[in-house]
Amino acid sequence: MFCSKCGSILRPKTKAGKQILYCSCGFTKALDKEETSTELKEKVADLKKVEVVEQLDMHPKIKIKCEKCNNNVAFYWTQQTRGADEPETRFFKCTKCNHTWREYA
């Protein structure tokens, strides 16, 4: 469930012996009787599944030697870290030890 004021996720809390949903902006809502703590736990479990998906590294791989563990494969991506008239910076992350380094063009 989401806050009707700011759109943030509402979190469960016990207040005066009753279950409520609250938001950091101050909005509160009484829990409906149909919404049990089991349903809320299932929703939280679904949110945790989304977090795991976000941790997957979707960058392309390249053959390059890691200076830390001598592994020969790393993920890479580019990012504009300086002015628009300067070349972009290429970042590498070792697939074995997760060491990250950069290469300036």
Long-range contacts (C-beta under 8 A, 24 or more apart in sequence): 1-29, 3-27, 9-47, 12-37, 12-40, 57-93, 59-93, 61-95, 62-92, 64-92, 66-92, 66-94, 66-96, 66-97, 66-99, 67-99, 67-101, 68-94, 68-97, 68-99, 69-94, 69-96, 69-97, 69-99, 71-95, 71-96, 71-97
